[in-house]
C-alpha cells in the first residue's frame, strides 16, 4: 500500500471507476481530473453466482486498463458504485436485490482478487459525486441529485462530501410518500414519489388511459408490457404532441416539481441536479414544467436561492464519481 500512496504524491496515478448495475458492468480508467481514458462494458449476469459477477468486474477492469495502454501496477485504486444497501466503511453489500446479494464483503473480495485498494459506495451517491466534482454541480457546496429513470433515485453532497446518513440510506427521495393510498411501489408501500413519477409509473398511467378508450401513438408498443416503452419512446410521443402522453408526462413533471420543492425546503442547497433516462430523453420544456411546479410549491426566497440544473455526465456520472471517490479516499488513508 505504501508504494501506491507514494504514487499519489509523485503524480496522481490513473484510477478505475466501476458502475455495477443489475444488467451491465461499466469499468473505465479515469485520470485525476475525471477524464475517461478507456472503457469496458460487460453483462453482469447476476443469475449465475456472486463469484461469476466478481470475476466479470475483475475482467472488465483489466480490459479497461489494457485498453488504456497501461500496466495494472499503474492504477492507484478502484472505486465502485454498487446498487442496494451497503456500508461504505466496511465495503459490505448488505442487500442488493437485483444482484441477489446478501451480506457480501465486496471490498475485501475485490482487493484480494485485484491487489489494489477498493472503495465502495452507493451507485446514486457516486453519480451525484461525479456531477458535483466535474459536472452540473462543479464549484458548489451543497447539491442534491434526483435521477428519474425506471424508478427515482437521489443522493446528496453536503459541504462538498457525500452525505450518507446514519445507516447509509440518505437521499432515498424516490420513496417519500407523495400520494396517500396511491399506486403500489416496488418497495411495498403505496404512493411513493417513484410510483407516481418514475418511467414505469408514467407508462402505467398511459396504459390505464388507453384501457379506458384513450388513443395514443404508443398503443401498440405498450401492449408488449410496461418495460417495453423506453424513455426515447416517451420523448418521441412528447415531441409529436401526443395528447395522452403529454398529459401523463406533465403530471409526472408536477410531481417531480413537488419532490424538488421538498428537497429545496429541507436542504436549502445551491442546486438540484436532475438526471436519469427520462430527464436525458426529454427536452428543456420538461425541465421548465418541473421548475414551474417547484416554484409554485416553494417559499420564494428558498426557491430563488436554488438552481435547477440538468445533469451533464449522463451514463458516465457513476464511473467518474467512483474513480474520484477512490482517489480522494486513497489520499485520506
Ligand atoms: Zn417506494
Boltz pocket constraint, residues with backbone or C-beta under 6 A from the ligand:
constraints:
  - pocket:
      binder: B
      contacts: [[A, 174], [A, 175], [A, 185], [A, 186], [A, 187], [A, 188], [A, 189], [A, 192], [A, 195]]
      max_distance: 6.0
